């Protein structure tokens, strides 16, 4: 099966591409050598903003959209990456006669969400649902595993911080990246999995203090992690913004306004894989 994957160079994208390696993959990239060095195989056309034309030219049977950002930059806004890029990919998928479109969204996506990130993710979902193509939308909780960007960022901060603080009342249900990749494989290969939203979470609900502590430990770093109320961090956001890589942005603060755990209103890992995320 010919599958086009956008975002294959990312943490989740690499896992998905490796899990689908038995198929004919098209992996648009600005740095194809890095993808090859990571062990990915397939065709590597240069990634451009002309996504409709790229998809049409590739003529895939399945399009998987893993493009996403958690911090805006001057050249990449939430609206551009989560909405406009999705719109262009869908136009290409329709023109190419694709059989399915699989979209990465996020738990918390809603039209009235506190964060622009989650509102833009919901806008992308609406585009997918209205495109007239068979689709699957995944809303994962915090995705964990080797290569998680948070681990590298914490390791960098640990060079100058003897102690960490993290919200002890902000909750998530971490899901292994391997389980997320397996869910994408199931959605791509099973024609019966379609026109549905799935919430992907693990079987444990933990605080972000526990997530930070576990991420530090996985990198071999021993640092105390103090749990504080989420509200404690709000007046500190201007100071945190001065870091080269802010430990918490205003958007990330807003993202934690509601528990990042499955609602129970949608099917999830157990239904797709026969087990819960661990």
N, C-alpha and C positions, 0 to 999 in steps of 0.2 A: 504494500500500500504506500502511496506517495503522500508524505505528511510534511507540511511546512510549519516550522516552529519559529516564532519570533521570541527573542529573549533567551536563546539557548546558551548565551554566554554567562547567564546569571546563576546564582546558587541553585534555585529550583530548576531553571531551564536546562542546566547541565545534567541534572539527575534525570529529568524527563527524557532528554535526548539519548542518554545512555540506555535507559530502560526500553526505548523504542528502536534500538540500533538494528534490529532485524528488518526494519522497514526502509524504504527509500526516503531519506530525509533531505529536506531543503532547509538550510539554516542561515538565513541572512545575517551578516555580521560586519561590523566595522573593523574587526580584528580576527580574520579567519585563522591566522597562524596560532593565535592563543587557543582557539577551539580545537584545532588539530592537536596541539600540545596537550590538551586536557583529555585526549583520547576520543573525541567526537568524530564521527564519520558521516559523510554525505556530501551534498553540494553546498558551497559557501558563497552565494552571490553577495555583492556588497550591499549592506543595509543603507537604504536611503529613505527619505520622507515620502517617496513615491510608492507607497505600500500597495495601493490598488494595482498599479502596473506590475509590481513584483509578484504579487499573488497570481494575477492573470497569466503572466509568463510562465510561472512554475506549474500551473494547472494541477494543484494538489487535490487529493480526495478529502483530506482533513486539514483544517487550519487550527493550530494551537497558538493562542495569544498569551504570552507570558510577559509582555512589556509592562513594566510598572516601576514607580519611584516612590520613596517615602519622604524625600526632601526635594523641594523645587529648586531649580537653578535658573539663571537668566535664559538658558536655551531650552529648558524642559520643565513645563508647568504640568500640574495635575490634569488640567483640561486638555492639553496637547497629548500627553502620553496615554491617559486612561480613556479619554473620550474620542478625540479626533483621530488618533492612530487606530482605535477600534473601528471607527466609521470607515476609514480607508481600507482596512483589512476585510471588513464585511463586504464592501463594494467589490473588491477583488475576488473574494470567495464566491459571491453570487455570479460574477462574470465567468469564473472558471468552472462553475457547476460543481462546487465542492459539496460533499455529502454531509459534512458536519463541521461545526465551528465550536471550539472549546475555549472558554474564557476563564482566565484567572482573575477572580475578584478578591474580596476580603470579608471576613466576619465584621459586622458593624456597618456594612454598606447600606445606606438608607437615604431617602431624599431630604430628610431633616436631621441628618447626623451632625454633631457639633463640629467635626473636622471637614475641611474641604477635601481632604484625601478620601474619606469615606463617601462623601457626596459625589465625587467624581467617579469612584468605583461603581456606585449605583447607576450613574448616568451611562456608564459603559454597559452595564447589565441590560438597561432598558434598550439600548441600541441592538444588542445581540438578540433579545427576545422579540424585537419588532422586525428583524431582517428577513424573515421568511425562510430561514435555513434551520435544519435540525441543529440543536445546540445543547451544550452542557456548560453550566456555570459552577465553578468551585469557589466556595468561600472558606478559606483556611483560617485557623487560629495561628498563633506563633509557630512558625516552621523551624524545627531544630535539626541539627546534624552537622557533620564535618563540612567545613566551608562556609558556615553561617557567618555573615558579615559582622554580626554583633560581636562575635568572639575576637575578631581582629581589632575592632574598635576598642573593646575593653582592654585588650592586651596593650594597646598604645596608651590608653589612659592610665593603666597601672604603673607606667614608668614614672608618673608624677603624682599619683594619688595613693596614699597609704591606706585609705579607707574609702569605701563606696557607700552611697545612700541610694535607695530605690523605693518606689511606691510599694508599700506593703499591703495596700487595699485595692490595687489594680490587679485584676485576675485574667488568666489565660488558660487555655487547655492545649499545651504544646503538642504538636503532631510531628512525627519523624518525617524528614524529607523523603525517605525511601517509601513510606506509605503514601505520601502525596503523589510521588511519581507513579506508583502502582495504580492509583486512582485515575490518573491521566491515561495510562495504558488501557485500563478497562474501558474508559469512555471512548478512546480512539478505536478500539478493536471490536467493541460490542455494539452492534447496530440497535439493540434494544434499549441501550442507555442513551436517552435523548430527551430534549425539551424539559429539562429539570435542573433545579438548583440543589447543590449538595453542600452541607456544612462539614468541614473536615477539622476534627479535633481529636486529641488524645483522650485517654480514659481518666486522666488526673487533672484537677483544677488547682493551679498554683498561683502564687503572687509573682509580680515582676521582681520582687526582691529575691525570691527563690530562683527565678530564671537567670538573673544576673550572677548570683552565687554559683549556680551550676555551670554557667558559661565560663566564669573565671577558673573554676576548678578543672574544667575540661582542657583549659590551656595551661594547666600546671601552675596557676597563680594562686597564692594564698593571701587573700585580702578580706578583712571583715566587711560585711555588707549589712548596713543598718536599714531596717524597714521603717519608713515614715509615711504619714498620710500623703496621698497624692497632692492635696491642696498646699502642702508645704513647699512644693516646687514651683508653684505659679509665680511668686515674686522673684524667683531666681532665674527665670527664663531669659531676661535680657543679659544677665551675666553669663549664663551657659552658652548663649549665642556667640560669645566672643571666642570660644574654643574653635580651632581649625575644623574639627568635626564635633559639633555640639553633642554632649551626652544626652540631651533632651531638647527637642525643638517645641515650639508652640503647637504645631500640628500633632506631634507625638503625644504631647500632654493632652490635647483634646481627644485623640484617638482612644486614650485610656479612660474616657469618661464613663463608658459602660463596660461590663465584663466581656472580655474577648473569648467567649465560650459558646459552643453551639446552643441554639435556642430550643432544639428538640422538634422544631416545626418542619425540618427537612431531613432527608436521609443523609447518611454520612459514610465514614470509613467502614463501619461494621457491615452495612448493607452492600457496599461495593466490593469489599475484600473478604468478608466473612470474619472480620476481627476488628477490634478497636485499635486506635493508635496507641502506642506504648511510650 
